[in-house]
Amino acid sequence: MAVLGVQLVVTLLTATLMHRLAPHCSFARWLLCNGSLFRYKHPSEEELRALAGKQRPRGRRERWANGYGEEKTFCVPCDAPFQLETCPLTAVDALVTQLYFSAEEGGERSVCLTFAFLFLLLAMLIQVVPEETLELGLEPGMASMTQNLEPLLKTQGWDWMLPLVKLVIRMGLAILGSVLGAFLTFPGLRLAQTHRDALTMSGDQPMLQFLLHTSFLSPLFILWLWTKPIARNFLHQTPSEGTPFSLLSDSAFDSLRLWALVALCLLRLAVTRPHLQAYLCLAKARVEQLRREAGHIEAREIQRRVVRVYCYLTVVSLQYLTPLILTLNCTLLLKTLGGYSWGVSPAPALPLSPVLAEARDGLMGPMEDEAQQVVAQITGALGGLLTPFFLRGILAFLIWWTAACQLLSSLFGLYFHQHVSGS
């Protein structure tokens, strides 16, 4: 409890400090509003009226004579030669976020539900892949949880619940994978769109294009890190003479995998601005697409098409950064709760759950009342469930699954924007 008290105090102090520093040192403000990003300004109403050949009514009598509806809305030729001016993105622009929900919402819901069902099937299939192929650590985690939880359940006569607990955990992981995949569907589709546009904009910068390609394929690298035949076994070579030889020990490989995850997250963060700028340039692309159409369009619709882009920038930023933050947080939790080390030295031995260790050694004193017994039983059950090996398997599954959802949704997005949307 003393350790928990110290952690709580440090957490509260850190949260207070971050709250105080947010108005002065904001990472989001620095990322979006440092002057490197620019947006397009919509054409003014006077410019559109001049292109449409209509003058703005000067007085109330002239406004009523022309009709109130005509003064409010007027049409402009789609191929009108208006220009879009640019300006740096400011904090006020970033704060203006508008969410547009129209008839297309039903289509978006259908896409999310379809991908959720697809990811549910994939999550169930992944859990039956043997550890020799995909070393997520779910089987050792289940075995560790069973070993620690079985004696406690037997003392209460609840040993029949052990298979049920395993089934609930398996189904919970499948449902969690389905929900996570549904939430990461549109971030993946958006990433595919900004990736294509960023590559087009950086045609004369080969180094930036290399970083963009590497960042886009970073989920594939994460999947490789847990594929045992091409990751861990590749570094445990056996020469032709038969003498066993390994390039890295198991603990060194685990540390290297953690560092690789952090490096891939930093790489994704480093190319954030090219992706966001590619999204902001969608306003110009939409106007150019409009000019290829025939007929007339309302002036306000032209302004809406331009304004919607930068008003939605904060949502696009969250779509881009959320998988990165989720992966980085799970990586840090995996290092801490899984008992890994940042160095190449062997990690310390994982301790037995303190509550179960005391129960097995008979060190727990007599309980004062029944309430304390219930609390001790619940604490022992949680301690037997959340073992370090079990947490390793859960966190490794979340990291691997986040990368898999990103890869599948972004590849589908590439196909959609290349062959379906462009047709």
For each residue, the residues with C-beta under 8 A, 3 or more apart:
1: 4 5
2: 5 6
3: 6 7
4: 1 7 8
5: 1 2 8 9
6: 2 3 9 10
7: 3 4 10 11
8: 4 5 11 12
9: 5 6 12 13
10: 6 7 13 14
11: 7 8 14 15
12: 8 9 15 16
13: 9 10 16 17
14: 10 11 17 18
15: 11 12 18 19
16: 12 13 19 20
17: 13 14 20 21
18: 14 15 21 22
19: 15 16 22
20: 16 17
21: 17 18 24 25
22: 18 19 25 26
23: 26
24: 21
25: 21 22 30
26: 22 23 29 30
27: 30 31
28: 31 32 94 317
29: 26 32 33 34 91 94
30: 25 26 27 33 34
31: 27 28 34 272 273 317
32: 28 29 37 89 94 276 313 314 317
33: 29 30 37 89 90 91 93 94
34: 29 30 31 37
35: 88
36: 273 277
37: 32 33 34 88 89 273 276 277 280
38: 86 87 88 89 277 280
39: 86 87 88 89 93 280 283 309 310 313
40: 84 85 86 280 281 283 284 306 309 310
41: 84 85 86 87 306
42: 84 302 303 306 307
43: 47 48 82 83 84 302 303 306
44: 47 48
45: 48 49 56 299 303
46: 49 50 56
47: 43 44 50 51 82
48: 43 44 45 51 52 74 76 80 82 299 302
49: 45 46 52 54 55 56 74 299
50: 46 47 53
51: 47 48 76 77 80 81 82
52: 48 49 74 75 76 77 80 299
53: 50
54: 49 74
55: 49
56: 45 46 49 71
57: 62 63 65 66 71
58: 62
59: 62 63
60: 63 64
61: 64 65
62: 57 58 59 65 66
63: 57 59 60 66 68 71
64: 60 61 67 68
65: 57 61 62
66: 57 62 63 70 71
67: 64 70 71
68: 63 64 71 72
69: 72 73
70: 66 67 73 74
71: 56 57 63 66 67 68
72: 68 69
73: 69 70 298 299 300
74: 48 49 52 54 70 298 299
75: 52 296 297 298 299
76: 48 51 52 80 296 297 298 299 302
77: 51 52 80 295 296
78: 290 291 293 294 295 296 297
79: 291 292 293 294
80: 48 51 52 76 77 291
81: 51
82: 43 47 48 51 302
83: 43
84: 40 41 42 43 283 284 287 306
85: 40 41
86: 38 39 40 41
87: 38 39 41
88: 35 37 38 39
89: 32 33 37 38 39 93 94 280 310 313
90: 33 93 94
91: 29 33 94 95
92: 95 96
93: 33 39 89 90 96 310 313
94: 28 29 32 33 89 90 91 313 314
95: 91 92 314
96: 92 93 310 311
97: 311 312 313 314 315
98: 308 311 312
99: 312 315
100: 308 312
101: 105
102: 105
103: 106
104: 107 108
105: 101 102 108 109
106: 103 109 110
107: 104 110 111
108: 104 105 111 112 186
109: 105 106 112 113
110: 106 107 113 114
111: 107 108 114 115 185 186
112: 108 109 115 116 182 185 186
113: 109 110 116 117 182
114: 110 111 117 118
115: 111 112 118 119 181 182 185 409
116: 112 113 119 120 178 179 181 182
117: 113 114 120 121 178
118: 114 115 121 122 181
119: 115 116 122 123 177 178 180 181 182 405
120: 116 117 123 124 174 175 177 178 181
121: 117 118 124 125
122: 118 119 125 126 177 181 404
123: 119 120 126 127 173 174 176 177 178 181 401
124: 120 121 127 128 174
125: 121 122 128 129
126: 122 123 129 134 136 177 397 401 404
127: 123 124 138 170 173 174
128: 124 125
129: 125 126 133 134
130: 133 134
131: 134 135 136 137 138 139 140 228
132: 135 228 229
133: 129 130 227 228 229
134: 126 129 130 131 226 227 228 400
135: 131 132 226 228 232
136: 126 131 226 393 396 397 400
137: 131 140 141 389 392 393 396
138: 127 131 141 142 173 393 394 397
139: 131 142 143 393
140: 131 137 143 144 389 392 393
141: 137 138 144 145 387 389 390 391 392 393 394
142: 138 139 145 146 166 169 390 393
143: 139 140 146 147 389
144: 140 141 147 148 387 388 389 390
145: 141 142 148 149 165 169 384 385 387 389 390
146: 142 143 149 150 162 166
147: 143 144 150
148: 144 145 151 152 352 353 356 383 384 385 387
149: 145 146 152 153 162 165 381 384 385
150: 146 147 153 154 159 162
151: 148 154 155 356 359 360
152: 148 149 155 156 356 359 377 380 381 384
153: 149 150 156 158 159 161 162
154: 150 151 157 158 159
155: 151 152
156: 152 153 377
157: 154
158: 153 154 161
159: 150 153 154 162
160: 163 164
161: 153 158 164 165
162: 146 149 150 153 159 165 166
163: 160 166 167
164: 160 161 167 168
165: 145 149 161 162 168 169 385
166: 142 146 162 163 169 170
167: 163 164 170 171
168: 164 165 171 172
169: 142 145 165 166 172 173
170: 127 166 167 173 174
171: 167 168 174 175
172: 168 169 175 176
173: 123 127 138 169 170 176 177 394 397
174: 120 123 124 127 170 171 177 178
175: 120 171 172 178 179
176: 123 172 173 179 180
177: 119 120 122 123 126 173 174 180 181 397 401 405
178: 116 117 119 120 123 174 175 181 182
179: 116 175 176 182 183
180: 119 176 177 183 184 398 401 402 405
181: 115 116 118 119 120 122 123 177 178 184 185 401 405 408 409
182: 112 113 115 116 119 178 179 185
183: 179 180 187
184: 180 181 187 188 322 323 402 405 406 409
185: 111 112 115 181 182 188 189 405 409
186: 108 111 112 189 190 319 409
187: 183 184 190 191 319 320 322 323 406 409
188: 184 185 191 192 405 406 407 408 409 410 412 413
189: 185 186 192 193 409 410 412 413 416
190: 186 187 193 194 279 316 319 320 413
191: 187 188 194 195 216 275 319 320 406 409 410 413
192: 188 189 195 196 409 410 411 412 413 414 416 417
193: 189 190 196 197 279 413 417
194: 190 191 197 198 275 276 278 279 316 320
195: 191 192 198 199 212 216 275 278 410 414
196: 192 193 199 200 414 417 418
197: 193 194 200 201 278 279 281 282 285
198: 194 195 201 202 212 271 274 275 277 278
199: 195 196 202 203 209 212 213
200: 196 197 203 278
201: 197 198 274 277 278 281
202: 198 199 205 208 209 212 274
203: 199 200 209
204:
205: 202 208 209
206: 209 210
207: 210 211
208: 202 205 211 212 271 274
209: 199 202 203 205 206 212 213
210: 206 207 213 214
211: 207 208 214 215 267 270 271
212: 195 198 199 202 208 209 215 216 271 274
213: 199 209 210 216 217
214: 210 211 217 218 267
215: 211 212 218 267 268 270 271
216: 191 195 212 213 410
217: 213 214 220 221
218: 214 215 221 222 264 267 268 403
219: 222 223 402 403 404 406 407 410
220: 217 223 224 403 407
221: 217 218 224 225 260 264
222: 218 219 225 226 261 264 327 399 400 403
223: 219 220 226 227 400 403 404 407
224: 220 221 227 230 231
225: 221 222 231 257 260 261
226: 134 135 136 222 223 231 396 400
227: 133 134 223 224 230 231
228: 131 132 133 134 135 231 232 233
229: 132 133 233 234
230: 224 227 233 234
231: 224 225 226 227 228 234 235 253 257
232: 135 228 235 236 250 253
233: 228 229 230 236
234: 229 230 231 237
235: 231 232 246 247 248 253
236: 232 233 246 247
237: 234 245 246 247
238: 242 243 244 245
239: 242 243 245
240:
241:
242: 238 239
243: 238 239
244: 238
245: 237 238 239
246: 235 236 237 249
247: 235 236 237
248: 235 252 253 256
249: 246 252 253 344 346
250: 232 253 254
251: 254 255 341 344 345 346 347
252: 248 249 255 256 344
253: 231 232 235 248 249 250 256 257
254: 250 251 257 258 340 341 347
255: 251 252 258 259 340 341 342 343 344
256: 248 252 253 259 260
257: 225 231 253 254 260 261
258: 254 255 261 262 331 334 335 340 342
259: 255 256 262 263 342
260: 221 225 256 257 263 264
261: 222 225 257 258 264 265 327 328 331 399
262: 258 259 265 266 328 331
263: 259 260 266 267
264: 218 221 222 260 261 267 268 327
265: 261 262 268 269 324 327 328 331
266: 262 263 269 270
267: 211 214 215 218 263 264 270 271
268: 215 218 264 265 271 272 324
269: 265 266 272 321 324
270: 211 215 266 267
271: 198 208 211 212 215 267 268 274 275
272: 31 268 269 275 276 317 320 321
273: 31 36 37 276 277
274: 198 201 202 208 212 271 277 278
275: 191 194 195 198 271 272 278 279 320
276: 32 37 194 272 273 279 280 313 316 317 320
277: 36 37 38 198 201 273 274 280 281
278: 194 195 197 198 200 201 274 275 281 282
279: 190 193 194 197 275 276 282 309 313 316
280: 37 38 39 40 89 276 277 283 309 310 313
281: 40 197 201 277 278 284 285
282: 197 278 279 285 286 309
283: 39 40 84 280 286 287 305 306 309 310
284: 40 84 281 287 288
285: 197 281 282 288 289
286: 282 283 289 290 305 306 309
287: 84 283 284 290 291 302 305 306
288: 284 285 291 292
289: 285 286 292 293
290: 78 286 287 293 297 302 305
291: 78 79 80 287 288
292: 79 288 289
293: 78 79 289 290 297
294: 78 79
295: 77 78
296: 75 76 77 78
297: 75 76 78 290 293 301 302
298: 73 74 75 76 301 302
299: 45 48 49 52 73 74 75 76 302 303
300: 73 303 304
301: 297 298 304 305
302: 42 43 48 76 82 287 290 297 298 299 305 306
303: 42 43 45 299 300 306 307
304: 300 301 307 308
305: 283 286 287 290 301 302 308 309
306: 40 41 42 43 84 283 286 287 302 303 309
307: 42 303 304 310 311
308: 98 100 304 305 311 312
309: 39 40 279 280 282 283 286 305 306 312 313
310: 39 40 89 93 96 280 283 307 313
311: 96 97 98 307 308
312: 97 98 99 100 308 309 315 316
313: 32 39 89 93 94 97 276 279 280 309 310 316 317
314: 32 94 95 97 317 318
315: 97 99 312 318 319
316: 190 194 276 279 312 313 319 320
317: 28 31 32 272 276 313 314 320 321
318: 314 315 321 322
319: 186 187 190 191 315 316 322
320: 187 190 191 194 272 275 276 316 317 323 324
321: 269 272 317 318 324 325
322: 184 187 318 319 325 326
323: 184 187 320 326 327 402 405 406
324: 265 268 269 320 321 327 328
325: 321 322 328 329
326: 322 323 329 330 398 402
327: 222 261 264 265 323 324 330 331 399 402 403
328: 261 262 265 324 325 331 332
329: 325 326 332 333
330: 326 327 333 334 395 398 399 402
331: 258 261 262 265 327 328 334 335 399
332: 328 329 335 336
333: 329 330 336 337 338 391 395
334: 258 330 331 337 338 340 391 392 395 396 399
335: 258 331 332 338 340 341 342
336: 332 333
337: 333 334 388 391 392 395
338: 333 334 335 388 391 392 395 396
339: 347 348 350 388 392
340: 254 255 258 334 335 347
341: 251 254 255 335 345 346 347 348
342: 255 258 259 335
343: 255
344: 249 251 252 255
345: 251 341
346: 249 251 341
347: 251 254 339 340 341
348: 339 341
349:
350: 339 387 388 389
351: 354 357 388
352: 148 356 357
353: 148 356 357 380 383 384 387
354: 351 357 358 383
355: 358 359 376 379 380 383 384
356: 148 151 152 352 353 359 360 380 383 384
357: 351 352 353 354 360 361 363
358: 354 355 361 363 364
359: 151 152 355 356 362 364 380
360: 151 356 357
361: 357 358
362: 359
363: 357 358
364: 358 359 376
365:
366:
367: 370 372 373 376
368: 372
369: 372 373
370: 367 373 374
371: 374 375
372: 367 368 369 375 376
373: 367 369 370 376 377
374: 370 371 377 378
375: 371 372 378 379
376: 355 364 367 372 373 379 380
377: 152 156 373 374 380 381
378: 374 375 381 382
379: 355 375 376 382 383
380: 152 353 355 356 359 376 377 383 384
381: 149 152 377 378 384 385
382: 378 379 385 386
383: 148 353 354 355 356 379 380 386 387
384: 145 148 149 152 353 355 356 380 381 387
385: 145 148 149 165 381 382 390
386: 382 383 390 391
387: 141 144 145 148 350 353 383 384 390 391
388: 144 337 338 339 350 351 391 392
389: 137 140 141 143 144 145 350 392 393
390: 141 142 144 145 385 386 387 393 394
391: 141 333 334 337 338 386 387 388 394 395
392: 137 140 141 334 337 338 339 388 389 395 396
393: 136 137 138 139 140 141 142 389 390 396 397
394: 138 141 173 390 391 397 398
395: 330 333 334 337 338 391 392 398 399
396: 136 137 226 334 338 392 393 399 400
397: 126 136 138 173 177 393 394 400 401
398: 180 326 330 394 395 401 402
399: 222 261 327 330 331 334 395 396 402 403
400: 134 136 222 223 226 396 397 403 404
401: 123 126 177 180 181 397 398 404 405
402: 180 184 219 323 326 327 330 398 399 405 406
403: 218 219 220 222 223 327 399 400 406 407
404: 122 126 219 223 400 401 407 408
405: 119 177 180 181 184 185 188 323 401 402 408 409
406: 184 187 188 191 219 323 402 403 409 410
407: 188 219 220 223 403 404 410 411
408: 181 188 404 405 411 412
409: 115 181 184 185 186 187 188 189 191 192 405 406 412 413
410: 188 189 191 192 195 216 219 406 407 413 414
411: 192 407 408 414 415
412: 188 189 192 408 409 415 416
413: 188 189 190 191 192 193 409 410 416 417
414: 192 195 196 410 411 417 418
415: 411 412 418 419 420
416: 189 192 412 413 419 420 421
417: 192 193 196 413 414 420 421 422
418: 196 414 415 421 422
419: 415 416 422 423
420: 415 416 417 423
421: 416 417 418
422: 417 418 419
423: 419 420
